[in-house]
Amino acid sequence: MKKLPYKIRLTIAGIVLILTALAVWGVVRYPLDTQFAALFQRTVFDFSLPAVIILAGLVLLTLVFGRFYCSLLCPFGILQEFTAFIFRRKNNPVGNYKFKYIIAALTFGALIGGTALFIRYIEPYTIFGSAFSLSIFGLVAAILVLVLVSFKNRFFCTNICPVGAVLGLLSKISFNKIYIDRNSCVSCGLCEKSCPAGCIDSKKKQVDNEICLKCLKCIGECRKDAIKFGIPPKGELKFNFKRREFIKAASILAVFGLAIKAGAEIAVNTAKMFKDVILPPGAKDENRMFNKCLNCNLCVENCPNKIIVKADNDFETVHLNYSKGKGFCDFNCIKCSEVCPSGAIKKINLEEKQKTRIGMAMITERCAKCGICIYECPTGAIYRNKDGLTVIDGAKCIGCGKCKKSCPENAIEIFAVREQVVV
């Protein structure tokens, strides 16, 4: 019975891992957006009410119960746990290192400043999505972290992950904590050996709840029922803010401020370095897409026509490529808008999508006047003028690419637009 909470938590985590993997592969629609960084982004930039509510819920749960997010809802964290379990890796001491606060200050500071450029290379959900969509970056990052699991178990979660650093600070002041009943504990060390986060010091009978992932494994391992989860006795609540800690906090706040400023500058200028590309409907423009997309690749895997491609030399985030897949954006599809967790692709309804210009078609001199494009155009933008020439009504064209795909002479080109507008 002592191991029941751990087994229940592990079962839920396994279900979350499977559902998230299936969602990345486009097999199912993940029932709820619960990824912290994406929710934070949508809250700060779009003030999306659903994102605000879910993010507030995650913060509240963390303040009440601690870092359950990392062992229950984060797919990359859960993947690390199962990897350690499969390979039976020892739980080597991890420690609580302070450089994670610098990483968090840089990534979240830049995010508040206006760009996801930094966080998308270290955010756990992005790494998970990129790896499961077979992105080179995602695979390399995931392999490196999983190799790290072999030596230091959940070191990434406790000392590198920026989301973990933020949640750790909240967990430090949470109401319910893992703590050791000093009267029952015999300092046998079983709990310390079983802890994947390395947060238990059995000799001192202390638990570092900042890095504790609330996996509940230690509770089941203790033979004396000395490991408790709940509101600890008053004597256990210690918070000493020493001068050295104050200096560290001030330094981190300075880094945070500089990151906000740098993020604001990057948000304005960086996208200009890349080639003009066509973006999914709802992305608005290249600058917004560059600064909001996390490259989790959910839209890539879920696009039924397979025209959304991963980041490449043309553009550093996902974008459209009409030479791939079925070669056009389906007039009756809003899948990418539905699955995007970060708001980089704004959630739009089908009616709005069908009127959103993502590109502009142009008929070249190779046109054989066959008229196929006229019948294929879903918006009625192509017609024959009084001289019998096939022309495009620029006011109606949305650049979906259906005409280009249907043209037997390859006489139609689709060009990117500066900003997506509803026509």
C-alpha positions in Angstrom: 0.0 0.0 0.0 2.9 2.4 0.7 3.9 2.2 -3.0 0.3 2.8 -4.2 0.7 6.7 -4.6 3.9 6.2 -6.6 2.2 3.6 -8.8 -0.8 5.8 -9.4 1.4 8.8 -10.2 3.5 6.6 -12.6 0.4 5.3 -14.4 -0.9 8.8 -15.0 2.5 9.9 -16.2 2.7 7.0 -18.6 -0.7 7.9 -20.0 0.3 11.5 -20.4 3.5 10.4 -22.2 1.7 8.2 -24.6 -1.0 10.8 -25.4 1.6 13.5 -26.0 3.6 11.2 -28.3 0.4 10.3 -30.2 -0.5 14.0 -30.4 2.9 14.9 -31.9 2.4 12.2 -34.5 -1.0 13.5 -35.3 -2.8 10.3 -34.2 -4.9 12.0 -31.5 -5.7 15.6 -30.4 -4.2 16.2 -27.0 -7.1 17.0 -24.8 -5.6 20.0 -22.9 -2.7 22.4 -23.4 -0.7 22.1 -20.2 2.8 23.0 -21.3 4.1 25.8 -19.0 6.3 27.8 -21.4 3.6 27.8 -24.2 0.9 28.8 -21.7 3.2 31.6 -20.3 3.8 32.9 -23.8 0.1 33.0 -24.7 -0.7 34.7 -21.5 2.0 37.4 -21.8 1.5 38.2 -25.5 -2.1 37.3 -26.3 -3.7 37.3 -22.9 -5.6 34.2 -24.0 -8.2 33.6 -21.4 -7.9 29.7 -21.5 -4.1 30.0 -21.3 -4.4 32.4 -18.3 -6.8 30.1 -16.5 -4.7 26.9 -17.1 -1.4 28.7 -16.2 -2.9 30.1 -13.0 -4.1 26.6 -12.2 -0.6 25.1 -12.7 0.9 27.8 -10.5 -1.7 27.3 -7.8 -1.2 23.5 -7.8 2.5 24.0 -7.6 2.1 26.3 -4.6 -0.1 23.7 -2.9 1.5 20.4 -3.9 5.0 21.3 -5.2 6.6 20.2 -8.5 4.1 17.6 -9.6 4.2 19.1 -13.1 7.6 17.7 -13.7 6.7 14.1 -12.9 3.1 14.2 -14.1 2.6 16.6 -17.0 5.9 17.2 -18.6 6.4 14.5 -21.3 10.2 15.1 -21.6 10.6 14.7 -17.8 8.4 11.6 -17.8 10.5 10.2 -20.7 13.7 10.6 -18.6 12.1 8.8 -15.7 11.1 5.8 -17.8 14.5 5.8 -19.4 16.2 5.6 -16.0 13.7 2.9 -15.0 14.3 0.8 -18.1 18.1 0.9 -17.8 18.1 0.6 -14.0 20.4 3.5 -13.6 21.6 4.3 -10.1 20.4 7.5 -8.5 23.7 9.3 -8.2 23.8 12.6 -6.2 22.5 15.4 -8.3 22.8 18.6 -6.2 21.1 21.9 -6.4 23.2 24.2 -8.7 22.5 27.9 -9.1 23.4 28.3 -12.8 19.8 27.2 -13.6 18.6 30.6 -12.4 20.8 32.3 -15.0 19.4 30.0 -17.7 15.8 30.7 -16.6 16.5 34.5 -16.4 17.9 34.5 -19.9 15.2 32.4 -21.5 12.1 33.8 -19.8 13.6 37.4 -19.9 14.0 37.2 -23.6 10.5 35.6 -23.9 9.0 38.6 -22.0 11.1 40.9 -24.2 9.4 39.4 -27.2 11.2 36.4 -28.6 11.2 32.7 -28.1 14.6 32.4 -29.8 16.4 31.2 -26.7 13.8 29.1 -24.9 12.9 27.0 -27.9 16.3 25.4 -27.8 16.0 24.2 -24.2 12.3 24.1 -23.4 11.4 20.4 -22.5 8.2 20.2 -24.6 10.0 21.6 -27.6 12.8 19.0 -27.3 10.2 16.2 -26.9 8.2 17.3 -29.9 11.2 17.9 -32.0 12.7 14.5 -31.1 9.4 12.6 -31.8 9.0 14.4 -35.1 12.6 13.3 -36.0 14.0 16.7 -36.2 17.9 16.6 -36.1 18.0 19.2 -33.3 15.4 17.4 -31.2 17.0 14.0 -31.7 20.5 15.2 -30.7 19.2 17.2 -27.7 17.1 14.3 -26.5 19.9 11.8 -26.9 22.3 14.1 -24.9 19.8 14.5 -22.1 19.0 10.8 -22.0 22.7 10.0 -21.9 22.9 12.5 -19.0 20.2 10.4 -17.3 22.7 7.5 -17.2 25.1 9.6 -15.1 23.0 12.0 -13.1 19.4 10.9 -13.6 17.1 13.9 -13.6 19.9 16.5 -13.6 18.4 18.3 -16.6 15.1 18.7 -14.8 16.6 19.9 -11.6 19.5 22.0 -12.8 19.1 23.0 -16.5 15.5 23.2 -17.4 14.2 26.9 -17.2 10.7 25.7 -16.5 11.9 23.5 -13.7 13.8 26.4 -12.2 10.7 28.6 -12.0 8.5 25.8 -10.7 11.3 24.9 -8.2 11.1 28.4 -6.7 7.3 28.1 -6.4 7.7 24.6 -4.9 10.2 25.9 -2.3 7.3 27.9 -0.7 4.6 25.3 -1.4 2.2 24.4 1.5 2.7 20.6 1.1 6.2 19.2 1.0 8.1 15.9 1.2 9.7 15.9 4.7 11.3 13.4 7.1 9.9 12.5 10.5 13.0 12.8 12.5 11.6 10.7 15.3 11.0 7.7 13.0 13.9 8.0 10.7 16.9 5.8 11.3 19.0 7.3 8.5 19.2 4.0 6.6 19.6 5.9 3.3 17.0 3.9 1.3 15.1 7.1 0.5 18.2 8.9 -0.6 19.2 6.0 -2.9 15.8 5.8 -4.5 15.5 9.6 -5.2 16.0 10.5 -8.9 16.4 14.1 -8.1 19.1 13.7 -5.5 17.1 16.0 -3.1 17.3 13.9 0.1 20.1 14.0 2.6 19.3 11.0 4.9 22.1 11.8 7.4 20.8 15.3 8.0 17.2 14.1 7.6 16.5 16.9 5.1 14.7 17.2 1.8 15.3 19.9 -0.7 11.8 20.6 -2.0 13.0 23.0 -4.6 14.4 20.3 -6.7 12.1 17.5 -5.4 10.0 16.3 -8.4 7.3 14.8 -6.2 7.7 11.4 -7.8 6.7 9.8 -4.4 9.1 7.0 -4.8 10.8 7.7 -1.5 7.5 7.2 0.4 7.2 3.6 -0.8 10.9 2.8 -0.1 10.9 3.9 3.5 10.5 0.9 5.9 9.8 3.1 8.9 7.1 5.3 7.4 9.4 8.3 8.1 8.9 10.0 4.7 5.8 12.2 4.8 4.0 14.3 2.2 2.0 17.1 3.7 2.4 20.3 5.7 5.7 19.9 7.6 6.1 20.8 11.3 6.9 24.4 11.9 10.4 23.5 12.9 11.0 22.2 9.4 10.2 25.5 7.8 13.4 27.4 7.4 14.1 30.3 5.1 17.4 32.2 5.6 18.0 34.9 3.2 21.7 35.6 3.7 23.8 38.4 2.2 25.4 36.1 -0.3 21.9 34.9 -1.4 20.8 38.5 -1.8 23.8 39.3 -4.1 23.0 36.2 -6.2 19.4 37.2 -6.4 20.3 40.8 -7.5 22.7 39.4 -10.1 20.0 37.1 -11.5 17.5 40.0 -11.6 20.1 42.0 -13.5 20.5 39.2 -16.1 16.7 39.0 -16.3 16.5 42.7 -17.1 19.2 42.6 -19.7 17.5 39.5 -21.3 14.3 41.4 -21.6 16.0 44.3 -23.3 17.9 41.9 -25.6 14.8 40.0 -26.4 13.0 43.2 -27.4 15.8 44.1 -29.8 15.9 40.6 -31.3 12.2 40.6 -31.7 12.4 43.6 -34.0 15.4 42.7 -36.1 16.2 39.0 -36.4 13.5 37.8 -38.7 14.8 40.2 -41.4 17.9 38.0 -41.9 15.9 35.2 -43.4 14.4 34.6 -46.8 10.8 35.5 -47.3 8.6 32.4 -46.7 4.9 31.5 -46.8 3.5 30.9 -43.3 0.5 28.9 -42.0 -2.7 30.9 -41.8 -2.9 32.6 -38.5 0.9 33.2 -38.2 0.4 36.9 -39.3 3.9 37.7 -40.4 7.5 36.4 -40.4 8.6 38.5 -37.4 5.8 37.3 -35.2 6.3 33.7 -36.3 10.0 33.8 -35.7 9.6 35.2 -32.2 6.7 33.1 -31.0 7.2 29.6 -32.6 8.8 27.1 -30.2 9.5 24.6 -33.0 7.7 21.8 -31.2 6.7 20.6 -34.7 3.1 19.6 -33.7 1.8 21.5 -36.8 4.4 19.7 -39.0 3.2 16.3 -37.9 -0.5 17.2 -37.8 -0.7 18.9 -41.2 -2.9 16.5 -43.4 -1.3 17.8 -46.6 2.3 17.7 -45.2 3.2 21.1 -46.6 4.4 22.5 -43.2 8.1 22.0 -42.9 10.6 22.2 -40.0 13.0 25.0 -39.5 15.7 25.1 -42.1 18.2 27.5 -43.7 15.3 29.5 -45.3 13.6 30.2 -42.0 14.4 29.3 -38.4 10.9 28.2 -37.5 8.3 26.0 -39.2 6.8 27.4 -42.5 5.1 26.3 -45.7 6.7 24.6 -48.7 4.4 23.9 -51.6 6.9 21.6 -53.2 6.2 19.1 -50.3 3.3 16.8 -49.6 0.1 17.5 -51.5 1.5 20.9 -52.6 -1.3 23.2 -51.3 -3.0 24.4 -48.2 -6.4 22.7 -47.8 -9.1 25.3 -48.0 -11.2 23.4 -45.4 -8.4 22.7 -42.8 -7.4 24.6 -39.7 -5.5 21.7 -38.1 -2.3 23.7 -37.5 -4.2 26.5 -35.8 -5.9 23.9 -33.5 -2.7 22.2 -32.3 -0.2 25.1 -31.9 0.4 25.4 -28.2 2.3 28.7 -28.2 0.0 30.9 -30.2 2.6 31.4 -33.0 -0.2 30.2 -35.2 -3.2 32.0 -33.9 -6.4 30.0 -33.3 -8.8 30.9 -36.1 -12.0 29.5 -37.2 -12.6 28.0 -40.7 -14.4 31.0 -42.0 -11.5 33.3 -41.1 -8.9 30.9 -42.5 -10.7 30.8 -45.8 -10.4 34.6 -46.1 -6.8 34.8 -44.8 -4.2 35.7 -47.4 -1.0 33.7 -46.8 0.5 34.3 -50.3 -0.3 35.7 -53.7 -0.4 33.7 -57.0 1.0 34.9 -60.3 0.4 33.4 -63.7 3.5 33.3 -65.9 4.0 33.3 -69.7 4.0 29.5 -69.7 0.2 29.5 -69.3 -1.5 27.4 -71.9 -5.0 28.8 -71.2 -6.4 25.4 -70.3 -8.5 26.9 -67.6 -8.0 24.1 -65.0 -6.9 26.6 -62.4 -10.2 28.5 -62.8 -12.1 25.4 -61.7 -9.6 24.5 -58.9 -9.4 27.9 -57.2 -11.6 27.7 -54.0 -12.1 31.5 -53.8 -13.0 32.2 -57.4 -10.0 34.5 -57.8 -9.0 33.2 -61.3 -11.1 33.9 -64.4 -10.8 34.7 -68.1 -10.9 38.3 -69.1 -12.6 39.7 -72.2 -9.4 38.9 -74.2 -9.5 35.3 -73.2 -6.5 35.5 -70.9 -6.4 33.7 -67.6 -6.0 36.3 -64.9 -6.0 36.5 -61.1 -8.1 38.8 -59.0 -5.7 40.0 -56.4 -8.5 41.0 -54.0 -9.7 37.4 -53.8 -6.5 35.4 -53.9 -5.4 33.9 -50.6 -2.3 32.1 -51.9 -3.4 28.6 -50.9 -1.5 27.0 -53.8 -4.3 24.9 -55.2 -4.0 26.6 -58.6 -0.2 26.0 -58.7 -0.7 22.3 -57.8 -3.3 21.8 -60.5 -1.5 23.6 -63.3 -0.1 21.1 -65.9 2.3 23.6 -67.3 3.8 24.7 -64.0 2.8 28.2 -65.0 1.7 29.6 -61.6 4.0 30.8 -58.9 3.0 31.6 -55.3 4.8 34.4 -53.5 5.0 35.3 -49.8 3.2 38.3 -48.5 4.6 40.8 -45.9 1.6 40.4 -43.6 -1.4 38.0 -43.6 -4.6 39.9 -44.0 -8.3 38.8 -44.1 -9.6 39.6 -47.6 
